[in-house]
């Protein structure tokens, strides 16, 4: 076979190659994973005290009834103008229901004590937690709350008896704990048959729900 005929055959064969063989094969697209959902924002409330602002972050998944109750009082403006009427250094600071005259504001019906539920979830009465105040009856909490100044494990749920039911924590201080520490140091006295009342009123000027973060 002469050289010119061989060159013609090579040209014919190259022109007859499939287009796919001459086109680069694209790389497979990278697998995409589903976006990770953002964690649900927890409600936050700012307590405007006469000793400075305090921000509490609430736990609606752990104490849904308690958190809803507290937030409703906040939305209603109930806490505006109340005082912290019971202050015990090395223990807790309580407020949310009394005026400077020590008259108690009318409240809604008491709520279920969710202390067994929060205790099981690991939310206990440690320093900085906010919990519901109540009488000796386990399910008597309404508007009043307290903030633990130290770890108070003796206030935690132990059993279903009235003595062992405990006090329900439903959130924690995330900013302004220094204000609560200052309040815990104020001078107190007996007044109207009640002890641990600050000599000079410690006011809760207002409580406001903060924008979700």
C-alpha positions in Angstrom: 0.0 0.0 0.0 1.5 3.3 -1.0 1.9 6.2 1.4 -0.8 8.4 0.0 -3.4 5.7 0.2 -2.4 5.0 3.9 -2.8 8.7 4.8 -6.3 8.7 3.3 -7.4 5.7 5.3 -6.2 7.3 8.6 -8.1 10.5 7.8 -11.3 8.6 7.0 -11.1 6.6 10.3 -10.5 9.7 12.4 -13.5 11.5 10.9 -15.7 8.5 11.7 -15.0 8.4 15.4 -18.1 8.9 17.6 -18.6 12.5 18.9 -18.9 11.1 22.5 -15.4 9.7 22.3 -14.0 13.1 21.3 -15.8 15.1 24.1 -14.4 15.1 27.6 -16.7 13.3 30.1 -17.8 15.8 32.8 -17.0 15.0 36.4 -19.9 13.8 38.5 -21.6 16.5 40.6 -20.7 16.5 44.2 -23.3 15.0 46.5 -25.2 17.6 48.5 -26.3 16.9 52.0 -29.5 18.3 53.5 -28.9 21.6 55.4 -28.6 21.2 59.2 -31.6 22.9 60.9 -30.8 25.8 63.1 -31.4 25.2 66.8 -34.6 26.7 68.1 -34.1 30.0 69.9 -35.1 30.0 73.5 -37.1 32.9 74.8 -35.2 35.5 76.9 -36.7 38.0 79.3 -34.9 41.1 80.7 -35.7 42.0 84.3 -35.0 45.7 84.8 -34.1 45.9 88.5 -33.1 48.9 90.6 -29.6 47.2 90.7 -29.3 46.7 87.0 -30.7 44.6 84.2 -30.8 40.8 84.5 -31.4 38.5 81.5 -33.0 35.1 82.0 -33.1 32.4 79.3 -36.1 30.1 79.6 -36.6 26.4 78.9 -40.0 25.9 77.2 -39.1 22.3 76.1 -38.4 21.3 79.7 -41.1 23.3 81.5 -43.7 24.3 79.0 -46.5 25.1 81.4 -44.2 27.1 83.7 -42.6 29.1 80.9 -45.9 29.9 79.2 -47.3 31.1 82.5 -44.2 33.3 83.2 -44.2 34.8 79.7 -47.9 35.6 80.0 -47.3 37.6 83.2 -44.5 39.4 81.4 -46.7 40.2 78.3 -49.4 41.5 80.7 -47.0 43.9 82.3 -47.8 42.3 85.6 -44.2 42.6 87.0 -43.9 46.3 86.4 -43.6 48.1 89.7 -43.3 45.0 91.9 -40.4 44.4 94.3 -38.0 41.7 95.4 -39.6 41.2 98.8 -37.6 38.2 100.2 -33.8 38.3 100.1 -31.6 35.8 101.8 -27.9 36.0 101.2 -26.3 32.7 100.5 -29.7 31.3 99.4 -32.0 33.1 96.9 -33.8 36.3 95.9 -37.6 36.2 95.5 -40.0 38.6 93.8 -42.7 38.9 91.3 -45.9 39.5 93.3 -45.8 42.2 95.9 -45.9 46.0 95.7 -43.8 48.4 97.9 -46.7 48.5 100.3 -46.2 44.7 100.6 -49.7 44.2 99.3 -49.9 41.2 97.0 -51.1 41.7 93.5 -54.1 39.5 92.3 -52.9 36.6 90.1 -54.2 34.0 87.8 -54.9 30.5 88.9 -51.9 28.4 90.2 -50.1 26.1 87.8 -48.9 22.5 87.8 -45.5 22.0 89.4 -43.2 20.6 86.7 -40.3 20.0 89.1 -40.4 16.2 88.4 -40.0 16.8 84.7 -37.2 19.4 84.9 -35.3 17.3 87.4 -35.5 14.3 85.1 -34.1 16.5 82.3 -31.2 17.7 84.5 -32.4 21.2 85.1 -32.0 21.7 88.9 -31.8 24.5 91.4 -28.2 25.5 90.8 -26.8 29.0 91.1 -28.3 31.4 88.6 -31.4 29.3 87.8 -34.8 31.0 88.0 -37.5 28.9 89.7 -41.2 29.2 90.7 -42.0 30.2 94.3 -44.9 28.6 96.0 -46.6 27.8 99.3 -46.3 24.5 101.1 -48.8 23.1 98.6 -46.8 21.7 95.6 -49.1 23.1 92.9 -49.6 26.6 94.2 -47.2 28.7 92.1 -48.6 31.6 90.2 -46.5 34.7 89.5 -43.8 34.7 92.1 -40.3 33.4 91.2 -36.9 33.3 92.8 -33.3 33.3 91.5 -30.9 30.9 93.2 -27.8 32.7 94.5 -26.1 29.4 95.3 -26.6 25.7 94.5 -29.8 24.7 96.4 -30.1 21.0 95.8 -32.5 20.7 98.8 -35.1 22.5 96.7 -35.0 19.9 94.0 -37.6 17.2 93.3 -37.1 14.1 95.4 -40.4 12.3 95.4 -44.2 12.8 94.9 -44.9 13.7 98.5 -45.7 17.3 99.4 -42.4 17.5 101.3 -40.4 16.1 98.4 -42.0 17.6 95.4 -39.5 20.5 95.2 -39.5 23.8 93.4 -39.5 24.0 89.6 -36.6 25.7 87.8 -37.5 26.9 84.3 -34.5 28.9 83.1 -31.3 30.5 84.1 -29.6 33.9 84.3 -27.4 34.5 81.2 -26.5 38.1 81.9 -26.5 40.4 85.0 -25.9 37.8 87.7 -23.8 40.4 89.4 -26.9 42.5 90.0 -28.5 39.6 91.7 -25.4 39.1 93.9 -25.7 42.8 94.9 -29.3 42.4 95.8 -28.5 39.4 97.9 -26.3 41.6 100.1 -28.9 44.3 100.9 -29.9 44.8 104.5 -33.2 43.2 105.5 -35.6 43.5 108.3 -38.9 42.1 109.8 -41.9 44.0 108.7 -45.6 43.2 109.0 -44.8 39.8 110.5 -42.5 38.8 107.7 -38.7 38.5 107.7 -36.0 39.0 105.0 -37.6 42.1 103.5 -35.1 44.7 102.2 -35.0 47.8 104.3 -34.9 49.9 101.1 -37.1 48.6 98.3 -35.4 46.6 95.6 -37.6 47.3 92.6 -38.5 45.3 89.6 -39.1 48.2 87.3 -40.3 46.1 84.4 -39.9 42.7 82.6 -39.6 42.6 78.8 -39.3 39.9 76.3 -36.2 40.2 74.2 -36.1 39.7 70.4 -35.2 36.1 69.4 -31.5 35.6 68.6 
